[in-house]
C-alpha cells in the first residue's frame, strides 16, 4: 500500500513540474499565479506524503 501512496506523491511532483514549466512559458497575469500556486500546493502535499511514508518505518510482512 505504501508503494502506491508514494507513486501518487511522485505523480503529484510530476504534475507540479509540468504545470510550472507550461505556466512560466505560456501564461501571463492572474492565471499564471493561480496555476503556480496550484503547482506549489501539489509539491508541498507530495513532500508531506513522501516524508510520512519514509519515516513511518518498514511494514510488517
PDB file of N, CA, C, O and CB in Angstrom:
ATOM      1  N   UNK A   1       0.819  -1.191   0.000  1.00  0.00           N
ATOM      2  CA  UNK A   1       0.000   0.000   0.000  1.00  0.00           C
ATOM      3  C   UNK A   1       0.867   1.261   0.000  1.00  0.00           C
ATOM      4  O   UNK A   1       0.552   2.240  -0.677  1.00  0.00           O
ATOM      5  CB  UNK A   1      -0.934  -0.005   1.204  1.00  0.00           C
ATOM      6  N   UNK A   2       1.969   1.228   0.771  1.00  0.00           N
ATOM      7  CA  UNK A   2       2.848   2.395   0.803  1.00  0.00           C
ATOM      8  C   UNK A   2       3.436   2.700  -0.568  1.00  0.00           C
ATOM      9  O   UNK A   2       3.664   3.861  -0.908  1.00  0.00           O
ATOM     10  CB  UNK A   2       3.967   2.181   1.806  1.00  0.00           C
ATOM     11  N   UNK A   3       3.680   1.658  -1.349  1.00  0.00           N
ATOM     12  CA  UNK A   3       4.238   1.851  -2.676  1.00  0.00           C
ATOM     13  C   UNK A   3       3.293   2.679  -3.531  1.00  0.00           C
ATOM     14  O   UNK A   3       3.732   3.594  -4.228  1.00  0.00           O
ATOM     15  CB  UNK A   3       4.523   0.503  -3.343  1.00  0.00           C
ATOM     16  N   UNK A   4       2.004   2.373  -3.489  1.00  0.00           N
ATOM     17  CA  UNK A   4       1.035   3.103  -4.302  1.00  0.00           C
ATOM     18  C   UNK A   4       0.873   4.539  -3.818  1.00  0.00           C
ATOM     19  O   UNK A   4       0.671   5.450  -4.620  1.00  0.00           O
ATOM     20  CB  UNK A   4      -0.314   2.390  -4.284  1.00  0.00           C
ATOM     21  N   UNK A   5       0.960   4.736  -2.523  1.00  0.00           N
ATOM     22  CA  UNK A   5       0.878   6.094  -1.986  1.00  0.00           C
ATOM     23  C   UNK A   5       2.086   6.909  -2.440  1.00  0.00           C
ATOM     24  O   UNK A   5       1.950   8.078  -2.800  1.00  0.00           O
ATOM     25  CB  UNK A   5       0.793   6.069  -0.441  1.00  0.00           C
ATOM     26  N   UNK A   6       3.258   6.297  -2.423  1.00  0.00           N
ATOM     27  CA  UNK A   6       4.450   7.021  -2.877  1.00  0.00           C
ATOM     28  C   UNK A   6       4.403   7.268  -4.387  1.00  0.00           C
ATOM     29  O   UNK A   6       4.895   8.296  -4.851  1.00  0.00           O
ATOM     30  CB  UNK A   6       5.724   6.237  -2.510  1.00  0.00           C
ATOM     31  N   UNK A   7       3.822   6.348  -5.163  1.00  0.00           N
ATOM     32  CA  UNK A   7       3.635   6.595  -6.595  1.00  0.00           C
ATOM     33  C   UNK A   7       2.710   7.786  -6.827  1.00  0.00           C
ATOM     34  O   UNK A   7       2.944   8.592  -7.727  1.00  0.00           O
ATOM     35  CB  UNK A   7       3.068   5.344  -7.286  1.00  0.00           C
ATOM     36  N   UNK A   8       1.658   7.897  -6.014  1.00  0.00           N
ATOM     37  CA  UNK A   8       0.755   9.043  -6.105  1.00  0.00           C
ATOM     38  C   UNK A   8       1.510  10.339  -5.820  1.00  0.00           C
ATOM     39  O   UNK A   8       1.305  11.342  -6.503  1.00  0.00           O
ATOM     40  CB  UNK A   8      -0.427   8.884  -5.124  1.00  0.00           C
ATOM     41  N   UNK A   9       2.381  10.319  -4.816  1.00  0.00           N
ATOM     42  CA  UNK A   9       3.168  11.508  -4.482  1.00  0.00           C
ATOM     43  C   UNK A   9       4.124  11.862  -5.618  1.00  0.00           C
ATOM     44  O   UNK A   9       4.297  13.038  -5.937  1.00  0.00           O
ATOM     45  CB  UNK A   9       3.955  11.284  -3.178  1.00  0.00           C
ATOM     46  N   UNK A  10       4.739  10.862  -6.226  1.00  0.00           N
ATOM     47  CA  UNK A  10       5.623  11.141  -7.362  1.00  0.00           C
ATOM     48  C   UNK A  10       4.842  11.693  -8.542  1.00  0.00           C
ATOM     49  O   UNK A  10       5.342  12.543  -9.280  1.00  0.00           O
ATOM     50  CB  UNK A  10       6.373   9.877  -7.780  1.00  0.00           C
ATOM     51  N   UNK A  11       3.615  11.211  -8.723  1.00  0.00           N
ATOM     52  CA  UNK A  11       2.749  11.762  -9.767  1.00  0.00           C
ATOM     53  C   UNK A  11       2.420  13.219  -9.502  1.00  0.00           C
ATOM     54  O   UNK A  11       2.400  14.030 -10.428  1.00  0.00           O
ATOM     55  CB  UNK A  11       1.464  10.953  -9.874  1.00  0.00           C
ATOM     56  N   UNK A  12       2.161  13.559  -8.244  1.00  0.00           N
ATOM     57  CA  UNK A  12       1.921  14.963  -7.890  1.00  0.00           C
ATOM     58  C   UNK A  12       3.145  15.820  -8.188  1.00  0.00           C
ATOM     59  O   UNK A  12       3.012  16.954  -8.649  1.00  0.00           O
ATOM     60  CB  UNK A  12       1.544  15.087  -6.407  1.00  0.00           C
ATOM     61  N   UNK A  13       4.328  15.287  -7.931  1.00  0.00           N
ATOM     62  CA  UNK A  13       5.554  16.024  -8.244  1.00  0.00           C
ATOM     63  C   UNK A  13       5.689  16.237  -9.747  1.00  0.00           C
ATOM     64  O   UNK A  13       6.070  17.317 -10.196  1.00  0.00           O
ATOM     65  CB  UNK A  13       6.784  15.279  -7.704  1.00  0.00           C
ATOM     66  N   UNK A  14       5.376  15.211 -10.512  1.00  0.00           N
ATOM     67  CA  UNK A  14       5.435  15.315 -11.970  1.00  0.00           C
ATOM     68  C   UNK A  14       4.449  16.369 -12.472  1.00  0.00           C
ATOM     69  O   UNK A  14       4.799  17.194 -13.316  1.00  0.00           O
ATOM     70  CB  UNK A  14       5.137  13.950 -12.621  1.00  0.00           C
ATOM     71  N   UNK A  15       3.226  16.344 -11.962  1.00  0.00           N
ATOM     72  CA  UNK A  15       2.215  17.337 -12.339  1.00  0.00           C
ATOM     73  C   UNK A  15       2.702  18.738 -11.984  1.00  0.00           C
ATOM     74  O   UNK A  15       2.518  19.676 -12.760  1.00  0.00           O
ATOM     75  CB  UNK A  15       0.864  17.042 -11.639  1.00  0.00           C
ATOM     76  N   UNK A  16       3.311  18.882 -10.837  1.00  0.00           N
ATOM     77  CA  UNK A  16       3.823  20.173 -10.404  1.00  0.00           C
ATOM     78  C   UNK A  16       4.876  20.706 -11.370  1.00  0.00           C
ATOM     79  O   UNK A  16       4.844  21.879 -11.742  1.00  0.00           O
ATOM     80  CB  UNK A  16       4.407  20.064  -9.001  1.00  0.00           C
ATOM     81  N   UNK A  17       5.799  19.854 -11.772  1.00  0.00           N
ATOM     82  CA  UNK A  17       6.851  20.284 -12.699  1.00  0.00           C
ATOM     83  C   UNK A  17       6.266  20.673 -14.046  1.00  0.00           C
ATOM     84  O   UNK A  17       6.634  21.710 -14.598  1.00  0.00           O
ATOM     85  CB  UNK A  17       7.893  19.176 -12.881  1.00  0.00           C
ATOM     86  N   UNK A  18       5.368  19.869 -14.584  1.00  0.00           N
ATOM     87  CA  UNK A  18       4.774  20.157 -15.888  1.00  0.00           C
ATOM     88  C   UNK A  18       3.971  21.458 -15.855  1.00  0.00           C
ATOM     89  O   UNK A  18       4.087  22.285 -16.759  1.00  0.00           O
ATOM     90  CB  UNK A  18       3.877  18.995 -16.332  1.00  0.00           C
ATOM     91  N   UNK A  19       3.158  21.638 -14.813  1.00  0.00           N
ATOM     92  CA  UNK A  19       2.358  22.855 -14.699  1.00  0.00           C
ATOM     93  C   UNK A  19       3.263  24.076 -14.579  1.00  0.00           C
ATOM     94  O   UNK A  19       2.986  25.111 -15.185  1.00  0.00           O
ATOM     95  CB  UNK A  19       1.410  22.770 -13.488  1.00  0.00           C
ATOM     96  N   UNK A  20       4.331  23.968 -13.812  1.00  0.00           N
ATOM     97  CA  UNK A  20       5.257  25.088 -13.659  1.00  0.00           C
ATOM     98  C   UNK A  20       5.917  25.450 -14.978  1.00  0.00           C
ATOM     99  O   UNK A  20       5.994  26.628 -15.327  1.00  0.00           O
ATOM    100  CB  UNK A  20       6.319  24.759 -12.624  1.00  0.00           C
ATOM    101  N   UNK A  21       6.393  24.460 -15.713  1.00  0.00           N
ATOM    102  CA  UNK A  21       7.055  24.727 -16.988  1.00  0.00           C
ATOM    103  C   UNK A  21       6.088  25.375 -17.977  1.00  0.00           C
ATOM    104  O   UNK A  21       6.423  26.379 -18.606  1.00  0.00           O
ATOM    105  CB  UNK A  21       7.627  23.429 -17.579  1.00  0.00           C
ATOM    106  N   UNK A  22       4.902  24.808 -18.113  1.00  0.00           N
ATOM    107  CA  UNK A  22       3.914  25.356 -19.059  1.00  0.00           C
ATOM    108  C   UNK A  22       3.495  26.759 -18.642  1.00  0.00           C
ATOM    109  O   UNK A  22       3.371  27.649 -19.483  1.00  0.00           O
ATOM    110  CB  UNK A  22       2.673  24.438 -19.148  1.00  0.00           C
ATOM    111  N   UNK A  23       3.278  26.956 -17.351  1.00  0.00           N
ATOM    112  CA  UNK A  23       2.822  28.251 -16.864  1.00  0.00           C
ATOM    113  C   UNK A  23       3.871  29.331 -17.100  1.00  0.00           C
ATOM    114  O   UNK A  23       3.532  30.428 -17.544  1.00  0.00           O
ATOM    115  CB  UNK A  23       2.482  28.168 -15.380  1.00  0.00           C
ATOM    116  N   UNK A  24       5.115  29.045 -16.818  1.00  0.00           N
ATOM    117  CA  UNK A  24       6.159  30.054 -16.987  1.00  0.00           C
ATOM    118  C   UNK A  24       6.431  30.359 -18.458  1.00  0.00           C
ATOM    119  O   UNK A  24       6.849  31.469 -18.789  1.00  0.00           O
ATOM    120  CB  UNK A  24       7.440  29.595 -16.313  1.00  0.00           C
ATOM    121  N   UNK A  25       6.202  29.400 -19.333  1.00  0.00           N
ATOM    122  CA  UNK A  25       6.458  29.611 -20.755  1.00  0.00           C
ATOM    123  C   UNK A  25       5.297  30.289 -21.485  1.00  0.00           C
ATOM    124  O   UNK A  25       5.527  31.112 -22.371  1.00  0.00           O
ATOM    125  CB  UNK A  25       6.759  28.294 -21.412  1.00  0.00           C
ATOM    126  N   UNK A  26       4.068  29.960 -21.131  1.00  0.00           N
ATOM    127  CA  UNK A  26       2.928  30.325 -21.970  1.00  0.00           C
ATOM    128  C   UNK A  26       1.980  31.362 -21.385  1.00  0.00           C
ATOM    129  O   UNK A  26       1.317  32.070 -22.143  1.00  0.00           O
ATOM    130  CB  UNK A  26       2.161  29.119 -22.276  1.00  0.00           C
ATOM    131  N   UNK A  27       1.894  31.476 -20.073  1.00  0.00           N
ATOM    132  CA  UNK A  27       0.827  32.278 -19.482  1.00  0.00           C
ATOM    133  C   UNK A  27       1.339  33.560 -18.843  1.00  0.00           C
ATOM    134  O   UNK A  27       2.515  33.684 -18.500  1.00  0.00           O
ATOM    135  CB  UNK A  27       0.087  31.467 -18.457  1.00  0.00           C
ATOM    136  N   UNK A  28       0.419  34.513 -18.693  1.00  0.00           N
ATOM    137  CA  UNK A  28       0.691  35.781 -18.031  1.00  0.00           C
ATOM    138  C   UNK A  28      -0.493  36.139 -17.151  1.00  0.00           C
ATOM    139  O   UNK A  28      -1.595  35.622 -17.331  1.00  0.00           O
ATOM    140  CB  UNK A  28       0.973  36.904 -19.063  1.00  0.00           C
ATOM    141  N   UNK A  29      -0.256  37.016 -16.212  1.00  0.00           N
ATOM    142  CA  UNK A  29      -1.350  37.567 -15.426  1.00  0.00           C
ATOM    143  C   UNK A  29      -1.781  36.697 -14.267  1.00  0.00           C
ATOM    144  O   UNK A  29      -1.003  35.917 -13.718  1.00  0.00           O
ATOM    145  CB  UNK A  29      -2.509  37.809 -16.299  1.00  0.00           C
ATOM    146  N   UNK A  30      -3.048  36.854 -13.911  1.00  0.00           N
ATOM    147  CA  UNK A  30      -3.617  36.204 -12.733  1.00  0.00           C
ATOM    148  C   UNK A  30      -3.621  34.687 -12.854  1.00  0.00           C
ATOM    149  O   UNK A  30      -3.354  33.988 -11.877  1.00  0.00           O
ATOM    150  CB  UNK A  30      -5.025  36.698 -12.500  1.00  0.00           C
ATOM    151  N   UNK A  31      -3.922  34.171 -14.042  1.00  0.00           N
ATOM    152  CA  UNK A  31      -3.984  32.717 -14.239  1.00  0.00           C
ATOM    153  C   UNK A  31      -2.616  32.096 -14.007  1.00  0.00           C
ATOM    154  O   UNK A  31      -2.516  30.979 -13.497  1.00  0.00           O
ATOM    155  CB  UNK A  31      -4.491  32.376 -15.659  1.00  0.00           C
ATOM    156  N   UNK A  32      -1.552  32.822 -14.381  1.00  0.00           N
ATOM    157  CA  UNK A  32      -0.199  32.315 -14.150  1.00  0.00           C
ATOM    158  C   UNK A  32       0.051  32.103 -12.659  1.00  0.00           C
ATOM    159  O   UNK A  32       0.551  31.053 -12.254  1.00  0.00           O
ATOM    160  CB  UNK A  32       0.846  33.285 -14.731  1.00  0.00           C
ATOM    161  N   UNK A  33      -0.294  33.090 -11.848  1.00  0.00           N
ATOM    162  CA  UNK A  33      -0.068  32.971 -10.412  1.00  0.00           C
ATOM    163  C   UNK A  33      -0.992  31.940  -9.774  1.00  0.00           C
ATOM    164  O   UNK A  33      -0.609  31.278  -8.809  1.00  0.00           O
ATOM    165  CB  UNK A  33      -0.259  34.317  -9.741  1.00  0.00           C
ATOM    166  N   UNK A  34      -2.178  31.803 -10.293  1.00  0.00           N
ATOM    167  CA  UNK A  34      -3.100  30.785  -9.794  1.00  0.00           C
ATOM    168  C   UNK A  34      -2.548  29.380 -10.047  1.00  0.00           C
ATOM    169  O   UNK A  34      -2.564  28.533  -9.154  1.00  0.00           O
ATOM    170  CB  UNK A  34      -4.479  30.942 -10.456  1.00  0.00           C
ATOM    171  N   UNK A  35      -2.065  29.138 -11.254  1.00  0.00           N
ATOM    172  CA  UNK A  35      -1.520  27.824 -11.582  1.00  0.00           C
ATOM    173  C   UNK A  35      -0.190  27.556 -10.877  1.00  0.00           C
ATOM    174  O   UNK A  35       0.100  26.418 -10.507  1.00  0.00           O
ATOM    175  CB  UNK A  35      -1.339  27.700 -13.082  1.00  0.00           C
ATOM    176  N   UNK A  36       0.614  28.598 -10.694  1.00  0.00           N
ATOM    177  CA  UNK A  36       1.848  28.409  -9.937  1.00  0.00           C
ATOM    178  C   UNK A  36       1.547  28.090  -8.476  1.00  0.00           C
ATOM    179  O   UNK A  36       2.266  27.311  -7.852  1.00  0.00           O
ATOM    180  CB  UNK A  36       2.732  29.658 -10.035  1.00  0.00           C
ATOM    181  N   UNK A  37       0.507  28.675  -7.937  1.00  0.00           N
ATOM    182  CA  UNK A  37       0.097  28.342  -6.564  1.00  0.00           C
ATOM    183  C   UNK A  37      -0.381  26.903  -6.483  1.00  0.00           C
ATOM    184  O   UNK A  37      -0.056  26.188  -5.536  1.00  0.00           O
ATOM    185  CB  UNK A  37      -1.013  29.294  -6.080  1.00  0.00           C
ATOM    186  N   UNK A  38      -1.158  26.477  -7.482  1.00  0.00           N
ATOM    187  CA  UNK A  38      -1.602  25.082  -7.548  1.00  0.00           C
ATOM    188  C   UNK A  38      -0.396  24.143  -7.614  1.00  0.00           C
ATOM    189  O   UNK A  38      -0.368  23.111  -6.943  1.00  0.00           O
ATOM    190  CB  UNK A  38      -2.522  24.861  -8.773  1.00  0.00           C
ATOM    191  N   UNK A  39       0.587  24.503  -8.417  1.00  0.00           N
ATOM    192  CA  UNK A  39       1.793  23.698  -8.544  1.00  0.00           C
ATOM    193  C   UNK A  39       2.537  23.612  -7.223  1.00  0.00           C
ATOM    194  O   UNK A  39       3.015  22.541  -6.849  1.00  0.00           O
ATOM    195  CB  UNK A  39       2.700  24.271  -9.618  1.00  0.00           C
ATOM    196  N   UNK A  40       2.641  24.726  -6.513  1.00  0.00           N
ATOM    197  CA  UNK A  40       3.325  24.736  -5.218  1.00  0.00           C
ATOM    198  C   UNK A  40       2.581  23.877  -4.204  1.00  0.00           C
ATOM    199  O   UNK A  40       3.208  23.164  -3.420  1.00  0.00           O
ATOM    200  CB  UNK A  40       3.462  26.172  -4.693  1.00  0.00           C
ATOM    201  N   UNK A  41       1.263  23.936  -4.208  1.00  0.00           N
ATOM    202  CA  UNK A  41       0.465  23.116  -3.291  1.00  0.00           C
ATOM    203  C   UNK A  41       0.665  21.636  -3.594  1.00  0.00           C
ATOM    204  O   UNK A  41       0.816  20.829  -2.676  1.00  0.00           O
ATOM    205  CB  UNK A  41      -1.031  23.485  -3.390  1.00  0.00           C
ATOM    206  N   UNK A  42       0.668  21.272  -4.890  1.00  0.00           N
ATOM    207  CA  UNK A  42       0.928  19.870  -5.266  1.00  0.00           C
ATOM    208  C   UNK A  42       2.288  19.419  -4.768  1.00  0.00           C
ATOM    209  O   UNK A  42       2.426  18.305  -4.262  1.00  0.00           O
ATOM    210  CB  UNK A  42       0.846  19.690  -6.791  1.00  0.00           C
ATOM    211  N   UNK A  43       3.294  20.271  -4.906  1.00  0.00           N
ATOM    212  CA  UNK A  43       4.635  19.920  -4.466  1.00  0.00           C
ATOM    213  C   UNK A  43       4.702  19.760  -2.954  1.00  0.00           C
ATOM    214  O   UNK A  43       5.361  18.846  -2.459  1.00  0.00           O
ATOM    215  CB  UNK A  43       5.628  20.972  -4.921  1.00  0.00           C
ATOM    216  N   UNK A  44       4.033  20.630  -2.222  1.00  0.00           N
ATOM    217  CA  UNK A  44       4.038  20.543  -0.763  1.00  0.00           C
ATOM    218  C   UNK A  44       3.314  19.281  -0.279  1.00  0.00           C
ATOM    219  O   UNK A  44       3.792  18.607   0.635  1.00  0.00           O
ATOM    220  CB  UNK A  44       3.382  21.793  -0.157  1.00  0.00           C
ATOM    221  N   UNK A  45       2.186  18.964  -0.876  1.00  0.00           N
ATOM    222  CA  UNK A  45       1.440  17.758  -0.499  1.00  0.00           C
ATOM    223  C   UNK A  45       2.273  16.515  -0.794  1.00  0.00           C
ATOM    224  O   UNK A  45       2.327  15.592   0.019  1.00  0.00           O
ATOM    225  CB  UNK A  45       0.084  17.691  -1.250  1.00  0.00           C
ATOM    226  N   UNK A  46       2.920  16.491  -1.956  1.00  0.00           N
ATOM    227  CA  UNK A  46       3.774  15.352  -2.307  1.00  0.00           C
ATOM    228  C   UNK A  46       4.920  15.213  -1.316  1.00  0.00           C
ATOM    229  O   UNK A  46       5.250  14.100  -0.907  1.00  0.00           O
ATOM    230  CB  UNK A  46       4.325  15.508  -3.733  1.00  0.00           C
ATOM    231  N   UNK A  47       5.526  16.317  -0.929  1.00  0.00           N
ATOM    232  CA  UNK A  47       6.614  16.269   0.043  1.00  0.00           C
ATOM    233  C   UNK A  47       6.168  15.736   1.387  1.00  0.00           C
ATOM    234  O   UNK A  47       6.880  14.950   2.012  1.00  0.00           O
ATOM    235  CB  UNK A  47       7.209  17.634   0.219  1.00  0.00           C
ATOM    236  N   UNK A  48       5.001  16.154   1.839  1.00  0.00           N
ATOM    237  CA  UNK A  48       4.468  15.667   3.113  1.00  0.00           C
ATOM    238  C   UNK A  48       4.175  14.176   3.036  1.00  0.00           C
ATOM    239  O   UNK A  48       4.472  13.436   3.973  1.00  0.00           O
ATOM    240  CB  UNK A  48       3.196  16.438   3.500  1.00  0.00           C
ATOM    241  N   UNK A  49       3.595  13.731   1.924  1.00  0.00           N
ATOM    242  CA  UNK A  49       3.288  12.309   1.757  1.00  0.00           C
ATOM    243  C   UNK A  49       4.574  11.482   1.771  1.00  0.00           C
ATOM    244  O   UNK A  49       4.650  10.467   2.464  1.00  0.00           O
ATOM    245  CB  UNK A  49       2.512  12.072   0.441  1.00  0.00           C
ATOM    246  N   UNK A  50       5.580  11.908   1.014  1.00  0.00           N
ATOM    247  CA  UNK A  50       6.840  11.172   0.974  1.00  0.00           C
ATOM    248  C   UNK A  50       7.492  11.162   2.356  1.00  0.00           C
ATOM    249  O   UNK A  50       8.024  10.135   2.778  1.00  0.00           O
ATOM    250  CB  UNK A  50       7.797  11.790  -0.068  1.00  0.00           C
ATOM    251  N   UNK A  51       7.456  12.286   3.059  1.00  0.00           N
ATOM    252  CA  UNK A  51       8.012  12.356   4.414  1.00  0.00           C
ATOM    253  C   UNK A  51       7.336  11.332   5.324  1.00  0.00           C
ATOM    254  O   UNK A  51       8.009  10.613   6.062  1.00  0.00           O
ATOM    255  CB  UNK A  51       7.847  13.779   4.995  1.00  0.00           C
ATOM    256  N   UNK A  52       6.008  11.269   5.271  1.00  0.00           N
ATOM    257  CA  UNK A  52       5.272  10.328   6.114  1.00  0.00           C
ATOM    258  C   UNK A  52       5.559   8.881   5.740  1.00  0.00           C
ATOM    259  O   UNK A  52       5.688   8.029   6.618  1.00  0.00           O
ATOM    260  CB  UNK A  52       3.783  10.594   6.019  1.00  0.00           C
ATOM    261  N   UNK A  53       5.659   8.596   4.447  1.00  0.00           N
ATOM    262  CA  UNK A  53       5.941   7.233   4.008  1.00  0.00           C
ATOM    263  C   UNK A  53       7.339   6.801   4.447  1.00  0.00           C
ATOM    264  O   UNK A  53       7.524   5.684   4.932  1.00  0.00           O
ATOM    265  CB  UNK A  53       5.805   7.122   2.482  1.00  0.00           C
ATOM    266  N   UNK A  54       8.307   7.676   4.278  1.00  0.00           N
ATOM    267  CA  UNK A  54       9.689   7.315   4.622  1.00  0.00           C
ATOM    268  C   UNK A  54       9.864   7.136   6.122  1.00  0.00           C
ATOM    269  O   UNK A  54      10.505   6.180   6.558  1.00  0.00           O
ATOM    270  CB  UNK A  54      10.660   8.380   4.114  1.00  0.00           C
ATOM    271  N   UNK A  55       9.305   8.037   6.914  1.00  0.00           N
ATOM    272  CA  UNK A  55       9.545   7.981   8.351  1.00  0.00           C
ATOM    273  C   UNK A  55       8.531   7.140   9.117  1.00  0.00           C
ATOM    274  O   UNK A  55       8.590   7.085  10.345  1.00  0.00           O
ATOM    275  CB  UNK A  55       9.551   9.360   8.904  1.00  0.00           C
ATOM    276  N   UNK A  56       7.613   6.493   8.432  1.00  0.00           N
ATOM    277  CA  UNK A  56       6.676   5.606   9.135  1.00  0.00           C
ATOM    278  C   UNK A  56       7.299   4.235   9.380  1.00  0.00           C
ATOM    279  O   UNK A  56       6.734   3.419  10.108  1.00  0.00           O
ATOM    280  CB  UNK A  56       5.372   5.455   8.331  1.00  0.00           C
ATOM    281  N   UNK A  57       8.444   3.979   8.784  1.00  0.00           N
ATOM    282  CA  UNK A  57       9.164   2.742   9.052  1.00  0.00           C
ATOM    283  C   UNK A  57       8.747   1.609   8.133  1.00  0.00           C
ATOM    284  O   UNK A  57       7.844   1.758   7.310  1.00  0.00           O
ATOM    285  CB  UNK A  57       8.960   2.331  10.475  1.00  0.00           C
ATOM    286  N   UNK A  58       9.412   0.483   8.284  1.00  0.00           N
ATOM    287  CA  UNK A  58       9.081  -0.668   7.443  1.00  0.00           C
ATOM    288  C   UNK A  58       7.722  -1.277   7.832  1.00  0.00           C
ATOM    289  O   UNK A  58       7.283  -1.199   8.979  1.00  0.00           O
ATOM    290  CB  UNK A  58      10.188  -1.734   7.550  1.00  0.00           C
ATOM    291  N   UNK A  59       7.097  -1.868   6.853  1.00  0.00           N
ATOM    292  CA  UNK A  59       5.808  -2.510   7.092  1.00  0.00           C
ATOM    293  C   UNK A  59       6.039  -3.983   7.444  1.00  0.00           C
ATOM    294  O   UNK A  59       6.984  -4.596   6.948  1.00  0.00           O
ATOM    295  CB  UNK A  59       4.879  -2.375   5.844  1.00  0.00           C
ATOM    296  N   UNK A  60       5.188  -4.548   8.291  1.00  0.00           N
ATOM    297  CA  UNK A  60       5.348  -5.969   8.595  1.00  0.00           C
ATOM    298  C   UNK A  60       4.960  -6.830   7.390  1.00  0.00           C
ATOM    299  O   UNK A  60       4.090  -6.461   6.602  1.00  0.00           O
ATOM    300  CB  UNK A  60       4.498  -6.354   9.820  1.00  0.00           C
ATOM    301  N   UNK A  61       5.612  -7.965   7.264  1.00  0.00           N
ATOM    302  CA  UNK A  61       5.328  -8.843   6.120  1.00  0.00           C
ATOM    303  C   UNK A  61       4.032  -9.559   6.248  1.00  0.00           C
ATOM    304  O   UNK A  61       3.663 -10.331   5.363  1.00  0.00           O
ATOM    305  CB  UNK A  61       6.411  -9.840   5.945  1.00  0.00           C
TER     306      UNK A  61
END
